[in-house]
Amino acid sequence: MYSIKTEGMRFTDSKGRERIFNGVNVVDKSTYDEENSKFGFDMNENVLKDFASKGINLIRLGFTWNKMEPKPGKYNDAYIDSLAQIIDNCAKYGIYVFLDMHQDLYSPMCYGDGAPDWATLTDGIKPKKIWLVWADVYFLSRACHRAFDNFWNNEPVYGRGLQDRFADCWKYIISRLGDKEAVIGFDFFNEPFPGTDGGKAFRRLVAKGTADVLLTGKFGKAKFIKNAVSRDRVEKILGQVSFPLMRSVTGAADELVHRFDLEKYSPFLNRMGKAARQVNKDKILFMENGYYSNTSIPFSAPKISVDGIEDENQAFTPHGYDIMVDTPLYKFASAERAGGIFAEHKRSQERLGVPVVVGEWGGFGGSKDEMWLEHIVFLLNLFDSNKWSNTYWAFMEGFLQSPLMKVFVRPHPFAVNGVIESYAYDNEKKVFTLSFESMKKGESEIYVHTAPSRVTLDGEDAKYKTDGNIIVISTAKGAHNITVEF
């Protein structure tokens, strides 16, 4: 495998080619079990071979602090060994990996996943289970808020600050896994939540009228989320919620999120970056946006710095979902609203000047209803237009046999000999196009989901090699256009 680094707003490999990644999240949220230290999914070679055949060349490989450090300073080597085996098998099939320390709702003690119990400091506030939607704990649980506050404030536990212990854990993980050829980098903390200020942000959103405006529009307290609701009624209601209207509501929390990004999250990232660089000098440091920036609130943290100097090898890995995705009405997700969320992430990318892997996105939906696939096609086309790599949320049982594969598996560039100007796939015409500028003679690799009927280079039938589902085309220095017809 080729080593991967960042160069401006591009990923490049050791041959100088621009790289694009099309991938998926594989995240183990299970709690620590002394009797079973294996990764939560059976990522055997047959699964990975199937990934590669479907054009999946990147995995966001997630695990929790709970599984990694069940007791203070005692790391779970057997579990890390199981990750090492998965990563080594990924290398056999040309699949890259970036490591994700995952959390939702801070920890199992707060009815989520993430930190071990010993690192969940609630100051005596008893966690309560809240079950309207899964994220209610974020919005309403004082215990969850206090646990985050203590983490961001680096409160001591067993004589050492929580973030310091978290950094020590990352250093150990990186020392064990970071040098593996399939690993391209480290995603330090999934969807950081501001704690008490996160609860304040939610109350501001409610005060602005979130519940009535975003869920029921001008139709009043309709029985909106129920299985029997008609498509016509849902579309009428959602039609009232334009992106500008949604943004006018989320704007109520801008100031709180901005302050968290600068005062809490950015110093944390710098601490993690320093820890990572103490044991690994060259893999990519991935920066996520905070939880609330999944919903169009601007992300404000600067680039990661180590000892006051901006690190040269870092990337932005934003998340974004339409407001309907986390409800039974996921299939009514709005392209306009999702487009607005990712337009804000595009502005963050341009401010940071780094490449993007969209870390989480999707339509969810395990049903046979294929209406939601339109939303997936919209997002894939959007990512292509931005030259963004991505990892879909998320792999689970039946993923590779789901209706999603009808649109997720499609042509895209793997490695391009030069600088990409643009690429796109027309789902209706079944035509893939790629424009780029080569600095020297070399080979480009394009994934194709099925055998092409014609491949042209600069208007002429192209000579190309095949390697499984990859077509390889040689080009000289200069501007080029490749078209693949199916």
N, C-alpha and C positions, 0 to 999 in steps of 0.2 A: 504494500500500500504506500501511497505517497503522503508525505507530511503535509499538513494543512496549516496555513497561517492567514492573517488578514493583511490586506494591502489597500488602504483607503476604505472604500465602501464595497470591497470585493473580498471573497475568499479565493485564495490561490493555492496551487500545489507546488511541489518542489521542482516541477518542470515549467513553472511560470504560467500554467493554464488557469483560467477562471473556473471556479467550481460552483455548481448548484446542487443543493441537497433536497431530496424529496423523502420525507421520513414520517416516523410515528413515535408517539410516546409509549414506552413500556415501563410502567411504574408499579412497584410493589408497595402497597400501603398496609400490608399486614403488620401486626404487632410482634414483638420479640417472643420467641418460643425456644426455650432452652433445649427442647427435644428435637426441634427442626430448624436448622439454620440455612436451608436452601432458599433461593430466590422464589418469589411468589408465583411466577409463571414458568412453565416448562418451555424454555427457549432452546429447544434442541436444534440440531443441525437441519432437520427437515423443515422446521418453521423458518429458520433463517434462509434456507435455500429458496423457499417460497417467497419470502420477503424480496430477495434479490431478483427473482423472476418477475416480480410485480413492480420493479423500479424503485424499491425502498432501499436507499443507500445511506440512511442516517437513523439512529435510534437515540431518543432522549431517554436514557436509562435511569430510572428513578428508584430511590430507596429512602428510608427515613433514619433520622438520628436515633430513634428508638431501637431500630434493628442494628445500627452500627455500634452504639455505645450503651448497652443496657445497664451498665454500672459505671460510675464515674472513673474515667481513665482506663476502663477495661473494654477493649475493642473486640468485635465479633469476627475473629479471623476465619472461622468456618464459612460465615456468610460472605465475607470478602472473597474467599476462594471460589464460591459459586458464581460471583460476579466476574471474577477473572476468567473462568471457563466460558461464560457467555461472550465476553469481549474477545477472547481468542478465537472462538467460533465465528464471530462477526467478521473478523479479519479474513477468514477463509473465503468469505463470500463478498468481499469488497464493501462491507457495511461499516460505516464510521459510527462512533458513539460519543455523545457528551454526557457527563455524569450530572445528575440532578439530585440535590438533597431536598426531598419533598416534604411538604406539610400542608395540611388543611385544618383550620380551627386550632392550630398550634400543637395539639397533642391528643393522644387517646383519652387522657383525663378530661379533656374538654369536648369529648365525643367526636374527635377527628383523628388525625394521624400526624406524626411528626416527632416531637421531642419525647424523650423518656420521662417517666413520672418524676424522677429525681431532679429534672431540669424544668419542671412545670411549677413555677412559684406563683401561687394565687393569693398569698398573704392571708390564708384562712378563709377566703371566699369559696363557698362550695359550688362547683360547676353544676349547672342544670341543663337537662336535655330539652331542646326546643325543636319541634318538628313541624314547621310550616313548609319551609324549604331548607335544604341542608345548610345554607349560609346564614340562617337566622342566628346561630351561635356567634358569628362575627358581629352581627348588628346589635345583639341584645344581651350577651353573656358578660357580666362584670368579671367573672373568673377568667374567661378567655382574654378579655382586655388586660387584666392585671398581669397575666402570664406574659403577654407580648410586651407590656411596659417594662417588666423586669428584664426581659431579654434585651430590648433596645437600650436599656440603661446599664447593661452589663453588671447586673446585681450579682454578688458573690454567692456561690453554692459550693459547700465543702471547701471553702477557702480560696476559690478561684472564680473569676467572673464568668457568667454564662456564655458570653460571646468568645471569651478566651478559650473556654472548653470546646465550644463549637469549632473555633479555628484549629485547635489541636486535633480534633477529630478529622477535619478536612485534611490537615497535613498528613495524618496517618493514612487516610484513604488514597491521597495522591501519591504518597511514597510507595504504596502497594500497587496501584493501578495506573497512575498517571503516565508512565513511560511506555505503556502498551501501544503498539502501532495503530490500533483502531481508534484509540481515544484522541479526540481533538480538543477537548477542553472541559471546563467545570462551571456548572450553573449552581451558585452557592445556596440560594434560598428561594423556594417556590412562592410566588405571589405574596410578598411581604405585606402584612397588615399593620396599620398604625397603632393598634391597641386602643386605649381610652379615646384618643382622637378619632379613631375609626368609628367608635360608637357615636361620637359627636357628629361626625360627618353624616352618618346614617340619619340622625335626628334632623339635621339640616335639610337633607333630601326629602324627608317626610314632610317637614314644615313647608317645603316648596311645593308640595302637592304630588309627590311621586305616586302614591298609591292610587289616587283617583285619576291623574292625568295619564300615567303610563299603562295602567291596567284596564281602566274602564272608559277613559276618554269622556266624552260628553254624554255617554249613555247611562251614567249613574251606577249604582251598586248592582250591576248585573251579576248573575252567577256565571262568571267569566271562565274560570278554569274548571271544566267538568267534561267528562268524556262525550256527552251528548251534544255539546255545543256545535252549531252548524258552521261550516266553512264560511258562508256568506256573512254571518254575524261577526265571526272573528275578524274577517278581512275588513269589515266596516269599522270595527273598533280599532284595530291596529292602524288603519288608514289615517286615524286622527293623530297618530304619534309619529311625526316626522323627525328626522335627525335634529333639526334646529330646536324643536320642542323638547326632545330628550336632553339635548345639550344645555338648554336653559335651566333644566332641573339639576343636572349633575354639576353645573357651574357653582351651585351653592356650597360645594365641598372643595372647590379649587384651592382656597387658601390653606386649609388644613392639610391637604395632600402635598402641596408645595412645601410647606414647612417640614413635614415628615421626610420628604425626599432629601432635603438639604441638611437637616439637623440630625436625623437618625439613620436613614438608609445609606446615604453616601459615606459617612464615616465607617459604617459596617462593611460596605463593599471594599473600602480601602484596607480595612483590617484583614478581610478575607484574601484580598489580592496579595498583600504582603506575606500572609501565611503560605499561600500557594507558591509564590515565587521563591520562598525559602527552600522548597523541595523540588520545584519544577520551573525551569526558566522559559520554556518555549510554547506550551500549550495555551489555548485561547481561554481568556477569562470572559465568561458570559454574564451579561447584566440584564436582569429582568426589570420590567416596570412593576410598581406596586399594585396591590389588589384593585384599588379603585380606578386605576388607569386602564383597566380592562374595559371600562365603560365610557371612555372618551375624555376623562379628566386628564389634562396634560401631565406628562412625566417630566420631572425637573432635575433629577440627579445628574451631575457631570460625569465625565469619564472616570474610570477607576485609576487612582494614583497610588503608587507604591513609594513611600518615603518622599512624598511631594512631587513625584515625577509621573506624568501620565504613562501608563503602560502602553507598549507599542502593539500588543497583540490581544485585542478585545473585540467583542461583538455584542450587539443588542438582540435580545430574544423576547420580544413583546408577546403578550397574550391578548386575545380579544374574542368576545362572544356577543351576539345579539341578545337582547333582553329576554327573548323567548326560548333560548336554547336550554336553559336550566329549568324548564317547565314541561308539562305534558304537551304543550303546544309548540314544541321545537320546530315542527315542520312549517310553521308560519313565520320563520325568521325573516327579517327584512334586510335586503341587500343595501338599501339606503342607509340604514342605521349602522350595519356592519362596516360599510364603506367609510362612513364618517369616523368610526373608531379607528380604523386602520390608516385613514388620512392623518389623524393625529399622531399615530406611531411613525408615519413617514416623516412628519416634521421633526420628531425626536431623533430619528436616524440622521437626518440632514444636520441637525444641531450637533450630534455626537460625531458624525463623520466616520461611521463604522458599518460593516455589513450586518445583515439581518438574517436570523433564523426565527420565523414565527414559532414560538415555543409551544403554544397551545391555541387551537382553533378548531372549529368543526360545527357539525349540526347535530351531533349525537344521533339518536334514533336507531334502535336496533330492530325496528319493525320492518315489515315488507312493503309498507307504504313508501313510494319513491318520490313523493312530492318534494321532500326536503333536499333531494339531490340537486335541484336547481340552485339552492343556496351554496352548496359545495362547489359547483362549477363556477359560480360567480366569484367565490373567494380564490379558487385556484387561478382563474384568469387575472384577478387583481394581483396576486402574488407574482405571477409571471411578468406582469407589466412593470412591477417594481424591481424585478430581478431578485426576489426574495426566496430564500430556502424556507422549509417549513417542517414541522413535526406535528402530525394530526393527533388530536385527543380523541380516543386512545385505543391501544390494543386491548382486546379482551377476547374471551372465548367466542369463536364464530366470526371474528373480525375479517379474516381473509376470505370468508364465504359470504359476506354481507352484501347488500345492494350497493353499498358505498364503492365497491371495487369497480362498478360499471363506469364511474367517472373519475375515481382517484387514480386508477391505473391508466396512464396516458403518456404520450411522448414528452420528454424534457431533456435538456442538456445535462450531461454529467460533468464533462471537462471540455473546455473550449480553448483552442490554441490562440489566445489573445484576449482582447477586451470585448465583452458582449455589448452590443448596442441595443438589441432587443431580441425577444423570442416569444412565440405564442403558439397555441394550438386551437384551431377552429373545430369545435366539437361537431358542428353540423356538416361542414365540408370535409372533415377528416384530413386536414392539412396542417402540418407543423412547419413553422418558419423560424429561421435563426439568422441574425445579422451580426457580424463581428469584425474586428480589425486585428489581423495577425501581425506580430512584431517580427516573426521569424517563421521558418518552415517548421511544421509540426503536425500532430494529430489531434483531432477533436473526437469526443465520444458522445453519442446521443442514444438515450434509451428509447426503444420502440416497443410498444405493447403487443404488436403483431407485425407480421412481415409486410414491409412497404411495397406498394405497387410501382413507385418511381421515386428516385432520389436525384435531385439536381444540385449542382454546385455552380453558382454564377450563371444560371440559365442553361447549362449543359448537363447531360446525364453524367452523374458522378461515379467515379470508381471508389468503391468502399469495401472494407472488410467487415465481417460479422464476428462477434464474440458473444454467443448466447443471444440475449436481447439487446445487445449494444452494437450499433454500427459505428465504424471508425473511419474517418475521412481525413486524408492528408491535405493540407493547404500550404501555399507559399506565403511570403510576406505580403500584406496588403489587405484591402477590404473584401469581405466575402459574404455571400448569401447562400444559405442551404435551405432547400425545400424538400420535405418528405411527405409524400402522398400515400394514403391508405385506401 
